[in-house]
Amino acid sequence: SFSIFYLLPVTFSSWFGGKKQGIVVSVLSASAWLFADLTSGHVYSHFLIPTWNSIMRMGFFLMGTFSLSTIKKLLLKERLFARKDFLTDVYNSRAFTELAKAEISRSERSGQSFVIVYMDIDNFKEVNDKYGHSKGDSLLQLIALTIKQNLRNMDIVARLGGDEFTFLLPQTDEISVRDVVERLREALSQTLNKNSWPVTFSMGAVICRKKCDIDELIAKADELMYTVKRRGKNGIEYGICSR
């Protein structure tokens, strides 16, 4: 009947402190209960009974610790999967929108500009038609990996669906963005040329200097990307959002 008083700290420590802390609190709780039994004057028919009871209680507490730790790990993994694109292991559109809104708020406070880049893979449909969707998936994975390797850890990469990617580059202005994006496009081209992939990249980059709406930024970057498409693909178009 007193288990609840011990389960509360075990549960709290297991959930917020982790498995190791939960184990420590479980052992301490079982030991405290044993000490209380031995000092309360309770008489047992055999001297091993309180020891056995203590072992059972500790096992009960440890089961709770391991169960809660496993549940929390699964919840965290599920939350991560809900924010990641399963194929390429970059963020999905929902997570990108959330992170972009946070960056907009940070940019407003700091006064630093940032950049949204919208990228489309030219001739990707031909790859799927000629080599099959499994090869197309492998190409998307290679592109996502190359992008992550050539951007900073603070930059945010997302796949919006199909063959379209978007990047958010914090603390980046209209001068530095050209070096970053050109270097990225060159790295992508070199990687794909080594593997003889017949694709190129069309990009639209929008520099945000003041308060901007994320949907407006993505739409403007998308429009710039289609300007490149209409010009013949395989290029970059830049714009500024400063309202």
Summary of the structure (lengths in Angstrom):
residues: 243
radius of gyration: 27.8
end to end distance: 65.0
largest distance: 92.5
contacts: 731
relative contact order: 0.11
helix: 62%
strand: 16%
